[in-house]
Amino acid sequence: MLDNFAIPDFHDIVNSLTHGNPVGTGVVDMTMTWSGGGQASHVRNARQRFTGRRVTGTSHVSWTVTMGGFSFTAAESGQNSLTSEVWKERNGVFFS
């Protein structure tokens, strides 16, 4: 859950990438749920020095952004999560 999270609005990608000044600040409220119970699997890639365990499940996200007098809310009906996973991983110097 994320409540009253301030996020700068840079108007466009060029202003954002060139570290321009924000044109305002929006406020985000978001709730995400994840339900486990799906398939668990182990992944190991010695060449990339990566190992982990993942569990699949289903997820749902609802959010609203408010800026000035405007409010934008995600339509919750018809959402389709292509992948919902939680990982525990080890890599780099922690790889074993």
GIURDA-V784629 format. One line per field, one symbol per residue. ss: DSSP state (2 for helix, 1 for strand, 0 for the rest). burial: 1 if it has 16 or more other ideal C-beta (glycine too) atoms within 10 Angstrom, else 0. Layout:
BEGIN
ss=???
burial=???
END
This chain:
BEGIN
ss=011111111000222220000001111111111110000111111000011111110111111111100111100000000000111111122200
burial=000000000100000000000000010110000000000000000000001001110000000010000000000000000001000000000000
END
